[in-house]
């Protein structure tokens, strides 16, 4: 076995290990906080640890294992028009789907109850929650799921399969979280939407090699979702 082959196998094994350490973390966090130990210090603590793990593992791995330097993911190949177009396109699809099926699939009373339980039934808190989710959480998700996970999947799979698997990994913990707030059919449809979003943003990253066009698209979609949530919660 040549040194080149050994090096390639070693690289693939590292990428597989990286995915094994990272991908389950958000699902464990969501299960702990929402299903296994809801409204408890234990559940909240595990969720926080998993969130911190998700944030730190990629950059620590980059520096300590891959021996590379962090970057700002500068969009040298552009892609913002693609991000804008896909963000608007996905949002239009979501809005149409909600207009057609929302009243049948989502119980406003149950939704309001769940929002009240997490303190988002107040307009001001809801707005601040939306600002955080759109400006910070979406960036973190692109940093983790597009840069790190797509890159590691590309070490193991051909591009199309890497994009698909990264989108699938991105969807897993969303399925658990959605099941707390929605009925079975709504969970299926919304999870499909999350997967399509993940697929779009993973493809965008694989094409333009920057998280920022992906983030633009993601932020537009999140804005659409929060507007729909506001219409349910506050009947606007």
Long-range contacts (C-beta under 8 A, 24 or more apart in sequence): 11-155, 12-155, 12-156, 14-65, 14-66, 14-155, 15-152, 15-153, 15-155, 15-156, 16-152, 16-156, 18-57, 18-61, 18-65, 18-148, 18-152, 19-149, 19-152, 19-153, 19-156, 19-169, 21-57, 22-53, 22-54, 22-57, 22-58, 22-144, 22-148, 22-149, 23-149, 23-169, 23-172, 25-50, 25-53, 25-54, 25-57, 26-50, 26-51, 26-54, 26-172, 26-173, 27-172, 27-173, 27-176, 29-54, 29-173, 30-173, 30-176, 30-177, 31-176, 34-176, 34-177, 34-180, 35-176, 35-180, 39-117, 54-140, 54-144, 55-140, 55-144, 57-148, 58-143, 58-144, 58-147, 58-148, 61-148, 62-148, 73-143, 73-147, 73-210, 73-211, 73-212, 74-210, 75-208, 75-210, 75-212, 75-213, 76-209, 76-210, 77-207, 77-208, 77-209, 77-210, 78-208, 78-213, 79-204, 79-207, 79-208, 79-210, 79-212, 79-213, 80-212, 80-213, 80-216, 82-204, 82-207, 82-208, 82-213, 82-217, 83-204, 83-212, 83-213, 83-214, 83-215, 83-216, 83-217, 84-216, 84-217, 84-220, 86-200, 86-204, 86-217, 87-216, 87-217, 87-218, 87-219, 87-220, 87-221, 88-220, 90-193, 90-196, 90-197, 90-200, 90-217, 90-220, 90-221, 90-224, 91-220, 91-221, 91-223, 91-224, 93-193, 94-193, 94-221, 94-224, 94-225, 94-228, 95-224, 95-228, 97-189, 97-193, 98-228, 101-189, 102-228, 105-182, 105-183, 105-185, 105-186, 105-189, 106-182, 106-183, 106-186, 106-232, 107-183, 108-232, 108-235, 110-181, 111-181, 111-229, 111-232, 111-233, 112-232, 112-233, 114-180, 114-181, 115-229, 115-233, 120-233, 121-233, 123-234, 126-226, 126-229, 126-230, 126-233, 126-234, 130-222, 130-223, 130-226, 130-230, 133-222, 133-226, 134-219, 134-222, 134-223, 134-226, 135-219, 138-215, 138-218, 138-219, 138-222, 139-211, 139-215, 141-170, 141-218, 142-201, 142-205, 142-211, 142-212, 142-214, 142-215, 142-218, 143-211, 145-169, 145-170, 145-198, 145-201, 145-202, 146-201, 146-202, 146-204, 146-205, 146-211, 146-214, 147-205, 147-211, 150-202, 150-205, 150-206, 154-206, 159-206, 162-202, 162-206, 163-199, 163-202, 163-203, 163-206, 164-199, 164-202, 166-198, 166-202, 167-195, 167-196, 167-198, 167-199, 167-201, 167-202, 168-195, 168-198, 170-194, 170-195, 170-198, 170-202, 171-195, 171-198, 197-221
